[in-house]
């Protein structure tokens, strides 16, 4: 069977089932699981599907609205959120931008933590309300209903007035060669402004965001200090990031 024929079968299976497993495809295609993995990797790189643990899923709408993403990959987000806790310390000033993974990070913080959080993410206030020792500064600007964030010149200018110890950045795509990129230019400009005013940057990326690029570049990979994913740090999917200065968590 030609490789292109396998691709067509894999994509047809996805349309029917929404999710496929390596072992099932190997049986169906009469090839090894390693061959299936390579096929799925090629299809993933071409934006035709999204890789998932043990297989693949239909590529998510890009960008998903905030409300769509709330129920998407919740287990993976929880893993990323828990891994990120080690970097959040008392008395820090922290940038948090938009996204459901950032909200998950906030929800897992210790209730007695003492922080100043600066954010354009308007889904954060209900979460932060339970933390009595957090000063929350919300950035103004044009409100984006789909992403539940503010964007624009006002947002960027206000962000630039602060110096943060840490920027906890939600991501659309992270690639070892092309760095961090975004689908939305206004949202990307906010990330750039926060990154420029931060001492350390943490990029949050579940496995579907890795080895992908989008249109608007945020920064090179070397500008990021920590890459936090839902994968084990020794996972083969992270191999391309090992020759960079980024610390994989």
C-alpha positions as CSV (number, residue, x, y, z in Angstrom):
1,X,0.0,0.0,0.0
2,X,1.3,3.4,-0.9
3,X,2.0,6.0,1.8
4,X,-0.6,8.3,0.3
5,X,-3.2,5.6,0.4
6,X,-2.4,5.1,4.1
7,X,-2.9,8.8,4.7
8,X,-6.3,8.7,3.1
9,X,-7.4,5.8,5.2
10,X,-6.2,7.4,8.4
11,X,-8.0,10.7,7.6
12,X,-11.2,8.8,6.7
13,X,-11.0,6.9,10.0
14,X,-10.7,10.2,11.8
15,X,-13.7,11.6,10.1
16,X,-15.7,8.6,11.2
17,X,-14.5,8.2,14.7
18,X,-12.9,11.6,15.7
19,X,-10.0,9.7,17.3
20,X,-7.8,6.9,16.2
21,X,-5.2,4.7,18.0
22,X,-1.8,3.6,16.7
23,X,-2.5,-0.1,17.4
24,X,-5.9,-0.1,15.6
25,X,-4.4,1.7,12.5
26,X,-1.5,-0.7,12.4
27,X,-3.9,-3.7,12.2
28,X,-6.1,-1.9,9.6
29,X,-3.2,-0.9,7.4
30,X,-1.1,-4.1,7.9
31,X,1.9,-2.1,8.9
32,X,3.9,-1.6,12.1
33,X,3.0,0.9,14.8
34,X,6.2,2.8,14.0
35,X,5.1,3.2,10.5
36,X,1.7,4.6,11.7
37,X,3.5,7.0,14.1
38,X,5.6,8.3,11.2
39,X,2.5,8.7,9.0
40,X,0.6,10.6,11.8
41,X,3.6,12.8,12.4
42,X,3.6,13.8,8.7
43,X,-0.1,14.5,8.7
44,X,0.3,16.5,12.0
45,X,3.0,18.6,10.5
46,X,0.8,19.4,7.5
47,X,-2.0,20.5,9.8
48,X,-4.4,17.7,8.8
49,X,-4.8,16.2,12.3
50,X,-3.6,16.7,15.9
51,X,-1.4,14.1,17.7
52,X,-2.7,12.7,21.0
53,X,-1.3,10.3,23.5
54,X,-1.5,6.8,21.8
55,X,-2.9,8.1,18.5
56,X,-4.5,11.2,16.8
57,X,-7.6,13.3,16.9
58,X,-9.3,15.7,14.5
59,X,-7.4,19.0,14.4
60,X,-9.1,21.5,16.7
61,X,-10.6,24.6,15.3
62,X,-7.9,27.2,15.2
63,X,-8.3,29.4,17.1
64,X,-10.8,27.7,19.4
65,X,-13.0,30.1,21.3
66,X,-12.3,30.3,25.0
67,X,-15.5,28.5,25.7
68,X,-14.7,25.7,23.3
69,X,-11.3,25.2,24.8
70,X,-12.7,24.9,28.4
71,X,-13.7,21.3,27.7
72,X,-10.8,20.4,25.4
73,X,-7.9,18.3,26.7
74,X,-8.7,19.0,30.3
75,X,-6.5,16.2,31.7
76,X,-3.5,17.5,29.7
77,X,-4.1,21.1,31.0
78,X,-4.2,19.8,34.6
79,X,-0.8,18.2,34.1
80,X,0.7,21.3,32.7
81,X,-0.9,23.4,35.5
82,X,0.5,21.2,38.2
83,X,4.0,21.2,36.7
84,X,4.0,25.0,36.6
85,X,3.3,25.5,40.3
86,X,7.0,25.0,41.2
87,X,7.9,28.3,39.5
88,X,5.3,30.5,41.3
89,X,6.7,31.9,44.5
90,X,5.5,34.4,47.1
91,X,5.9,38.1,46.4
92,X,6.4,37.6,42.7
93,X,4.9,39.9,40.0
94,X,3.5,37.6,37.3
95,X,2.1,38.2,33.9
96,X,-0.7,35.7,32.9
97,X,-2.1,36.1,29.4
98,X,-5.2,34.5,27.9
99,X,-6.2,30.8,27.7
100,X,-7.8,28.0,29.6
101,X,-4.4,26.4,30.5
102,X,-3.4,29.7,32.2
103,X,-6.7,29.6,34.1
104,X,-5.9,26.0,35.2
105,X,-2.5,27.2,36.5
106,X,-4.2,29.9,38.6
107,X,-6.8,27.5,40.0
108,X,-4.1,25.1,41.3
109,X,-2.1,27.8,43.2
110,X,-1.9,27.6,47.0
111,X,-4.8,29.6,48.6
112,X,-2.4,31.5,50.8
113,X,0.1,32.5,48.1
114,X,1.0,36.2,47.9
115,X,1.4,37.6,44.4
116,X,0.8,40.5,42.1
117,X,-0.8,39.1,38.9
118,X,-1.1,41.3,35.8
119,X,-3.4,40.0,33.1
120,X,-5.6,40.6,30.1
121,X,-7.5,37.3,30.7
122,X,-11.0,38.3,31.8
123,X,-11.8,34.7,32.9
124,X,-9.2,35.0,35.7
125,X,-11.1,37.3,38.2
126,X,-13.6,34.7,39.3
127,X,-10.8,32.3,40.0
128,X,-8.5,34.8,41.7
129,X,-11.4,35.9,43.9
130,X,-10.7,33.1,46.3
131,X,-7.1,34.1,46.9
132,X,-7.0,36.8,49.6
133,X,-3.3,37.7,49.2
134,X,-3.3,38.2,45.4
135,X,-3.3,41.7,43.9
136,X,-4.9,41.3,40.5
137,X,-4.3,44.1,37.9
138,X,-6.4,43.8,34.8
139,X,-5.2,45.4,31.6
140,X,-7.6,47.5,29.5
141,X,-8.1,47.5,25.8
142,X,-10.4,46.1,23.2
143,X,-12.3,43.0,24.5
144,X,-12.2,39.9,22.3
145,X,-15.3,37.9,23.0
146,X,-14.0,34.7,21.4
147,X,-10.7,34.6,23.4
148,X,-12.0,36.3,26.5
149,X,-9.0,38.7,26.6
150,X,-8.3,42.4,25.9
151,X,-6.0,43.3,23.1
152,X,-4.7,46.3,21.2
153,X,-2.5,49.3,21.8
154,X,-3.9,50.1,25.2
155,X,-3.3,46.5,26.4
156,X,0.3,46.5,25.2
157,X,1.1,50.0,26.5
158,X,-0.3,49.1,30.0
159,X,1.7,45.8,30.1
160,X,4.9,47.7,29.2
161,X,4.6,49.8,32.4
162,X,5.4,46.7,34.6
163,X,8.4,44.5,35.1
164,X,7.4,40.9,35.9
165,X,9.4,38.2,37.6
166,X,7.6,35.6,35.5
167,X,5.4,35.5,32.4
168,X,3.2,32.4,32.3
169,X,2.3,32.3,28.6
170,X,-0.4,30.3,26.9
171,X,0.6,29.2,23.4
172,X,-0.9,28.3,20.0
173,X,2.2,26.7,18.6
174,X,5.8,26.0,19.7
175,X,8.5,24.8,17.4
176,X,12.3,24.3,18.1
177,X,13.3,26.1,14.9
178,X,10.7,28.8,14.5
179,X,9.9,29.5,18.2
180,X,6.5,30.5,19.6
181,X,3.8,31.7,17.3
182,X,0.1,32.7,17.4
183,X,-2.9,32.7,15.2
184,X,-4.2,36.1,16.3
185,X,-2.0,39.1,15.6
186,X,-3.6,41.3,18.4
187,X,-3.2,38.5,20.9
188,X,0.3,37.9,19.7
189,X,1.2,41.6,20.2
190,X,0.1,41.3,23.8
191,X,2.3,38.3,24.4
192,X,5.3,40.1,22.8
193,X,4.7,43.1,25.1
194,X,4.6,40.8,28.2
195,X,7.6,38.8,27.1
196,X,9.6,42.0,26.6
197,X,8.9,43.1,30.2
198,X,9.5,39.8,31.9
199,X,12.6,38.3,33.6
200,X,11.6,34.7,33.0
201,X,9.2,33.2,30.5
202,X,7.3,29.9,30.8
203,X,5.6,28.6,27.7
204,X,2.7,26.3,28.4
205,X,2.1,23.8,25.6
206,X,0.2,20.5,25.5
207,X,1.4,17.9,23.0
208,X,-0.9,19.3,20.3
209,X,0.9,22.6,20.3
210,X,4.4,21.2,19.9
211,X,6.3,21.1,16.6
212,X,3.7,23.4,15.1
213,X,3.8,26.9,13.7
214,X,1.2,29.6,13.2
215,X,1.4,32.9,11.2
216,X,2.4,35.4,13.8
217,X,5.8,35.0,15.5
218,X,6.0,35.9,19.2
219,X,9.7,35.0,19.9
220,X,12.5,32.6,19.2
221,X,12.6,29.5,21.3
222,X,15.8,30.7,23.0
223,X,13.8,33.6,24.5
224,X,11.8,31.1,26.5
225,X,13.2,29.8,29.8
226,X,10.9,26.9,30.5
227,X,8.7,24.7,28.3
228,X,6.0,23.0,30.3
229,X,4.1,20.2,28.6
230,X,1.8,17.3,29.5
231,X,4.5,14.9,28.3
232,X,7.2,13.2,30.3
233,X,10.4,15.3,29.9
234,X,12.2,12.3,28.2
235,X,9.4,11.8,25.7
236,X,10.7,11.4,22.1
237,X,8.2,14.1,21.0
238,X,10.4,16.6,22.7
239,X,13.7,15.6,21.0
240,X,13.9,18.6,18.7
241,X,13.9,20.9,21.8
242,X,16.9,19.3,23.5
243,X,19.5,21.2,21.5
244,X,18.1,24.5,22.6
245,X,18.7,26.5,25.8
246,X,15.1,25.9,26.9
247,X,14.5,23.8,30.1
248,X,11.9,21.1,29.4
249,X,9.5,20.4,32.3
